[in-house]
Amino acid sequence: MRVHVDSYATDGPGDVAGLERILSRLPTGDIGRLALVAKTEGTATINDFSRELALSAAEATIERFGGADLLGASTLIVSTGSEGVLSPVVYVLAAIDDDRGGDEERLVIGGGRTRAMTAGELVTPTHSRLIAGAVEDAMAEAGLAPDQVALVLVKSPILSHRDAAATGDPAVIARAGSSGQSRGAAALGVALALGELADKEIEDTRIGVDLHRHSGRAMSFSGTEVEVGEVLVLGNRRGAGGSTRVFSGPMADILDARSLKALFRTAGCALDEAGEIAAPERLRAVFVKVGVAPHGRVRGDRTTVFHSDLDPDKHMRATASGLIGGILGTGRVFVSGGTEHQAPPGGGLCACIAEAGGPDGR
């Protein structure tokens, strides 16, 4: 197996011209797993239909190039909200079956999917356990042990306004219609699958409240366009082909440029005298998850993140876009806000896929 990593910019949620170019150059019959991780513009509200537009356009394109088999082997994760200087981008990862391998650790990916979840199951331990099962399936597909996993991306379902009206139970609606709590339930599922938390801890956790319980390698997103949990696992293992590796690390807070730079150095990228990436083209993909602690303070100072007319996640994405954009010299990165159970309160996670063979030999 070797993983081909590519990306394309979009002019709107339904723009698939870049995907068409990439698929036309790939041996689609040999792709064992295709993954798209998209950051697109939209309101990022519960019923943001730009997600459906992006998803349906991508699905139609994949089926046109690879048929139902390739579509069935595809993991599609669409996240909306491109505030600040974020430039909408879609990362394309294709695991291609071949007999090329090597002794060095290289990127591998695996996908998994839960069954459809009922309204009553959303944001409960059942939700987390279903995600955990999908993560285990994805690890098995990639041939990864839990300690080899660098990053798990999850798209988690939430209750739409339409389904909420049909449900009729205020308690279920309040829980299952929460984007943040759905992200949290998914992240706890990742923690369970990776052995970061035990099943009893999941059972006893008040999702969205007991934020000290969290995964250290999960980035989760939610939306009404899915009824199932979509999981993509990334890690490095020996025997895989290709030329890239994946790296991840924690961020202390939303202003933590130091950890971002440390991650890029670990990935083999050099920094120039101004502290910017000297060869950003070596970074094939960058993912950042940021949050602000519930008290709203950052490094002791009061912020208005939770007390303005803007959704808190919009503040977070805009802030992070400038932070990472100043290091990379571009806003063409994947940034998401809201780290419920994905980091300690106020913390975050950063990850990147980089070409191997940097200055330190990685």
N, C-alpha and C positions, 0 to 999 in steps of 0.2 A: 504494500500500500504506500502511496505517496499522496500528500495533501497539497493540492494546488490552491494558492491563496491569491485572490484578486479583489478589486473593488471598482465601483463606478459611482460617479456623482449623478444626481437626478435633478430634473427641472420641475418635478412635482411628484406626488405619491404614486401616480400611475405610470411614470416614465420607466420603461423597461428596455430602452435602446441599449444601455450598457450591458444589461443581462444578455440580450440577444447577441451582442458582439462576443462576450465571454463564452457563452455556450456554443457558438458556432466554431470556436477554436478548440473545444474539448472533445475527447472521445466519450460522448454521452453514454454509449453502451457499456463502458467500463467503469462508470461512476457507481460506487457502492453506497455512498452517502453524499448528498448535496445539502449544503446549509447556506441560507441567506440570513444575515443579521443586518437589519435595516433601521436607520434613523431617518425619519421623514418629518416634514413639517405638518402641523395640525394643532388643534386646540388642546390635545392631550387630556380631554375630559372623558368621562365614562362613555358617552356615545359619540366618540370622535370617529366619523365614518371614513376618514382618510386611511385608517388601518385596513378597513375592508377593501378599499380601492387598491391600495398597495398589494395586499395579499392576493386578491383575485387576478390582478394583472400579472403578478409573478407566477402564480399557479398556471395560468393559461399559457404563458411563455414556456415554462418548464415542460408542460405536457406536449406542446407543439414540437419541442426539440427532442424530447426523450420519451414521450408517451406516458402511459399510466404507470409503468414500472418506475421511471425516474421520479415522477411526482410522488409516488408512494414511498420512495427512499429519500424524500426531501424534508428537511426541518426548516421551517420558515418562522422567523422571529421578527416582528415589526414593532418598533417603539416610536411613538410620536413625541413631538416637542423639540424644536430646533432653535430655542431662544438664544439671545446673545449673538455670538459670531459663529455658531455651529453651522457647518455646511452639510446639508443632507447627503448621506453616503450609504451605500449598501456594500457590505463585505460578503464575498462569495468564497466559500470553502468547499472544495470538491475532493473527496477521498477516492482516488483512482486505483483500481485493482491492477497491479502488475507485480512482477517478480523481482523488482529492484528493491534492495534494502542495504543496510550497512550496520556497522558496529556503533555508530554514534546515535545518541538520542535525538529523535526528530518528532515533529508534530503529528499526532493522530487525533481523529475525531470520532465521535459516536453519537447516535441519536436515539431518543426514546419518546414514547407518547403514552399518556394515561388514557383510560377510558373516559367517556363523557361524565362530568360530575353533575349531580343534582344540586338544586339551590340549597337544600338542607345540608349537603356535604361540604359546601364551600366554606373556607376559613374555619375548619375544624381539624382535629388530628387525622381524620380520614383523608382530607385534602393533602396533608403533609405526607401521609403514608403512601398515597397514590403517586405523588411526585417522587418519593424515595424509590419506589419500584421502577419508575421510568428512568431514573438516574442509574440504577443498577443495570438495567437493560442497555443503556447507552455505554456504560463502562465495559460491559461484556462485548459489545460490538467493536469497541475500540481496542480491546485487549489490555485495559488499564486496571491496575489495582487502585484502591482508594488513595494511597499515598503518592500515586503517580499523577493524580488529577490536579491540574493547575487552575482550572476555571470551569464552572458549570453555569450555563445560561438557561433561564427558564422563562417561558411565556405562560402565564397563569390566568385562568378564566375568572371573570367577575360577572355579577348579575347586571344585565342591561335594564334600562327603565321599563322596557316592554315585559321582560320576564319578572321584574319586581311586581308589576301590576298584577300579573297572573299568580304570583306566590301569595301575596296578601298577608303574610306574617311580618309585622313590623320588626321583630327581633332578628329574623332571618335576613330581611332586607337591609337592615343597618349593618349587619356583619358581612353578608355576602356581596353587598354592593360597594364595599370599601376597597379602593385600589391598593392602598397601603397595606391593609390586612391580608389581601390576596398575595401580594408580594412577600409578606412575612411568612404566611403559611407555606409558600413554595420554598423559601429559603430554609425553613426548618426541615422540610423534606430532604433538601440537599444535605444538611447537617446530619440527618439520620443515616442517609445512604453512605456518607463518607466516614461515619463513625465519630463525628464530632459531638454528637448528642445521642443519648440512649432513648429507646422508645418510651420509657417511663417519663423521661424529661419532656418529650414531646406531648405526652398525655397531660402533664401537669402545667404546661406553659399556657399562659393567657396571651393569645396571639395579639400582637400590637401593644402589649402592656409590659410583659416580662422581656424587655429588650436586651437584657444582659445575656440571654441565651441566643446564640447566633451561629451561623456558618462563617468560615473565613475564606471561602472560595466560591461563593454564590453571587450571581447578579440576576435578580428576578424582575420581571415586568408583567403588567397585567393589561387585560383588554376584554372587551365584549365580543370581539370578532372570533374568539375561540371558545369551544365548550370543553376542550381537553387541555391538559398540560403538555406543552412541547418542551423537550429537553435537549440541549446540546452540551456534550462533555468534551473538553479539550485537555490534552496532556501530552507528555513526551515519553517515548519508549524506544528502546533499542530494537533494531530490525526493521524499522519503518524507513521508507525512502523519503524523498523530498529534501528541501533545503531550508526549512524553517523550524523554529522552536517557539513554544509559548511560555510566557513568564507572567507571574502575578505577585502582588504584594499588597499589604494594607496601607491605608492612608489614615493618619491620625485625625484629620479634620478636612474641611472643604478648602482650606488655604495651604494644604501640605504639598508645596512644590518640591520640597526636599525628597519625599518618598517617590514622587514621579520621576525625578532625576535619577534616584538610586535604582529604580526599576529599569530605566533605559540603559544605565551603565551595566547592570547585571545582564541585560540582553545583548551586550556587546557594542553599544553605541557610545561614541565619544562626545563629550561636551566641549564647546569652544570656550574661549576666555570670558565670554559674556554669560555662560551658563546655559546656552541654547544647544540643541542637538546639531552636531556638525554634519551628519549624513542622515537626514530624516528619511531618505528613500529606503534605508534598510528596514524601517518599520513598516510592515505590511498591513497591520491592523492595530488599533489602539482602542481600548475599552476602559471607561471610567465610571464608577458608581460613587456618588457623593451624597452626603446627608448633613443635617444639622440636628443637634440634640433637641429633645422636646422643649427644653427651657428656652431655646432660641438664642442662647449666647454662643459666640465663637471666640475662643481664647479670652474669655472673661468679659467680653464686651457685648452689650445688648444689640440685637438686630431686630428688624421688622419682618423677618422671614415668615413668621406665623401670625403677623398682625398687619397685613396689607390686603389690598383688593386683588392682588395676584396670588395664584395658587403657589404654595411653598416650593413645589417641584420646579416651577418656572424660575424662581429666584436661584435655585441650586444649579440648574442647567446653565443659566446665563453666567453665573459666577465661575463655574468650572470651565466654561468655554474660553474665557479670557485667561484663566490660569494656565491651562494646558496649551492654548493657542500661542501664548507668549514663549513657551518652551520649544514647541514644534514649528512655529512659524506658519501654522495653518489651523483652520477650524474644522477641517475635514476629518473628524474623529467621532466616535460613538460615546456620547455622554448621557447618563441617565441620573435622575434625582430620586431620592427615597431609598434609604438603606435599612428598612425594617427587618431585623433579624439577619441582616447580611453583613453586619459589622457592629462593634460596640456603639452605643448611642453617640451620634456626632461623627463617627468614623466613616470610612469608605474603603473601596477596593479599586486597584488599578491593575490592568493587564495589557499585554501586548504580544503580538506575533512578529518575530524578527527573523531576518535572514541569518543563518548560521555563519560562523567564520569571521567574527568581528575582531577588533584589535586585541582582545584577550584570548582569542582562539575559540570562543564558544560557538 
